[in-house]
């Protein structure tokens, strides 16, 4: 998914507020919310079909390619989170026509090496959602 209008924001206060956009997003592979299933078939019922209940849910994993802006330090802070096993609080903002936010606590699972592309420097960041993601309306 081309992400040039989608922005990623980092929180310094455990998700209460989010700062300005982190770099430029070049590409986003969005995480998918999933749910495990637990078989709950009543044996001896009048049919031969399995029945299921919901199990644990998973907020997904994002892969985001960012392009550095001059003076930007948030990507370096995210890399430090990986090095120091610290969880981040991040928010994706999807402008109109979607007009939504997705906020989540996450583990940084990968930070690619800085890759020069002409006059630009790109990096790939992997983020594993930890706990319940929160959706909101972008105002």
C-alpha positions as CSV (number, residue, x, y, z in Angstrom):
1,X,0.0,0.0,0.0
2,X,1.4,3.3,-1.0
3,X,1.6,5.3,2.2
4,X,2.6,8.8,1.2
5,X,-0.5,10.4,2.8
6,X,-0.6,8.0,5.8
7,X,1.5,9.3,8.7
8,X,3.2,7.5,11.6
9,X,3.4,9.3,15.0
10,X,5.3,8.4,18.1
11,X,4.3,9.0,21.7
12,X,6.7,9.9,24.5
13,X,4.1,9.5,27.2
14,X,2.8,5.9,26.9
15,X,0.1,6.8,24.3
16,X,-1.6,9.8,25.8
17,X,-0.4,12.2,23.1
18,X,1.4,11.7,19.8
19,X,4.1,14.0,18.2
20,X,4.5,15.1,14.7
21,X,4.9,12.6,11.8
22,X,7.9,10.4,11.8
23,X,9.8,10.8,8.6
24,X,7.9,10.2,5.3
25,X,6.1,6.9,4.9
26,X,7.0,5.4,1.5
27,X,5.2,2.1,1.9
28,X,3.0,0.3,4.4
29,X,2.2,-3.4,4.6
30,X,-0.6,-3.2,7.1
31,X,-1.1,-5.6,9.9
32,X,-4.2,-7.8,9.8
33,X,-6.3,-8.3,12.9
34,X,-6.8,-12.0,13.4
35,X,-8.5,-14.4,15.8
36,X,-7.7,-17.9,16.7
37,X,-10.6,-20.4,16.7
38,X,-11.3,-23.0,19.4
39,X,-13.3,-26.1,18.4
40,X,-16.5,-26.3,20.4
41,X,-18.4,-29.1,18.7
42,X,-21.2,-30.8,20.6
43,X,-20.7,-34.5,19.9
44,X,-23.9,-36.4,19.2
45,X,-25.6,-33.4,17.7
46,X,-27.9,-33.7,14.7
47,X,-25.2,-32.7,12.2
48,X,-21.6,-33.6,11.4
49,X,-20.2,-30.1,11.2
50,X,-17.6,-28.7,13.6
51,X,-18.5,-25.6,15.6
52,X,-16.1,-23.0,16.9
53,X,-15.7,-20.2,19.4
54,X,-13.3,-17.3,19.3
55,X,-9.9,-17.7,20.8
56,X,-7.2,-15.1,21.4
57,X,-7.0,-12.2,19.0
58,X,-3.9,-10.7,17.4
59,X,-3.4,-7.0,16.4
60,X,-1.1,-7.9,13.6
61,X,2.3,-6.8,12.4
62,X,3.2,-3.8,10.2
63,X,6.1,-3.4,7.9
64,X,6.7,0.3,7.2
65,X,9.3,1.9,4.9
66,X,10.2,5.4,6.0
67,X,12.3,8.1,4.4
68,X,14.4,10.3,6.7
69,X,13.7,14.0,7.0
70,X,16.6,16.3,7.9
71,X,17.0,16.4,11.7
72,X,14.5,13.5,12.3
73,X,15.5,11.5,15.4
74,X,12.3,9.4,16.0
75,X,13.4,6.6,13.7
76,X,16.7,6.4,15.7
77,X,14.6,6.2,18.9
78,X,12.6,3.4,17.5
79,X,15.8,1.6,16.7
80,X,17.0,2.1,20.3
81,X,13.7,0.5,21.4
82,X,14.6,-2.6,19.5
83,X,18.2,-2.6,21.0
84,X,16.9,-2.1,24.5
85,X,13.7,-4.2,24.3
86,X,11.4,-1.3,25.1
87,X,7.8,-1.2,23.8
88,X,6.8,1.8,21.7
89,X,3.4,3.6,21.5
90,X,2.6,4.6,17.9
91,X,-0.3,5.9,15.9
92,X,-1.0,5.6,12.2
93,X,-3.2,8.4,10.8
94,X,-5.2,7.7,7.6
95,X,-6.4,11.0,6.1
96,X,-9.7,11.5,4.2
97,X,-11.5,9.7,2.8
98,X,-10.7,7.1,5.5
99,X,-10.2,9.7,8.3
100,X,-9.2,7.2,11.0
101,X,-6.4,6.6,13.4
102,X,-5.0,3.3,14.7
103,X,-3.1,3.6,18.0
104,X,-1.2,0.7,19.5
105,X,1.6,-0.4,21.8
106,X,4.1,-2.5,19.9
107,X,7.4,-4.3,19.9
108,X,9.9,-3.2,17.3
109,X,10.8,-6.4,15.5
110,X,13.1,-5.1,12.8
111,X,14.9,-1.9,11.8
112,X,16.6,-2.1,8.4
113,X,19.9,-0.5,7.7
114,X,19.8,3.0,6.3
115,X,19.6,2.6,2.5
116,X,20.6,5.6,0.4
117,X,18.4,6.0,-2.7
118,X,19.8,8.9,-4.6
119,X,19.5,11.9,-2.3
120,X,17.1,10.0,0.0
121,X,17.7,7.6,2.9
122,X,15.1,4.9,3.5
123,X,14.6,2.3,6.3
124,X,12.2,-0.5,6.9
125,X,10.6,-0.9,10.3
126,X,8.8,-3.9,11.6
127,X,6.2,-3.4,14.4
128,X,4.3,-6.2,16.2
129,X,1.1,-4.9,17.9
130,X,1.1,-5.7,21.6
131,X,-2.3,-5.8,23.2
132,X,-5.5,-4.1,21.9
133,X,-5.2,-1.6,19.1
134,X,-7.5,1.4,19.3
135,X,-9.2,2.9,16.3
136,X,-10.4,6.5,16.3
137,X,-11.6,9.3,14.1
138,X,-9.1,11.6,12.6
139,X,-10.1,15.2,13.2
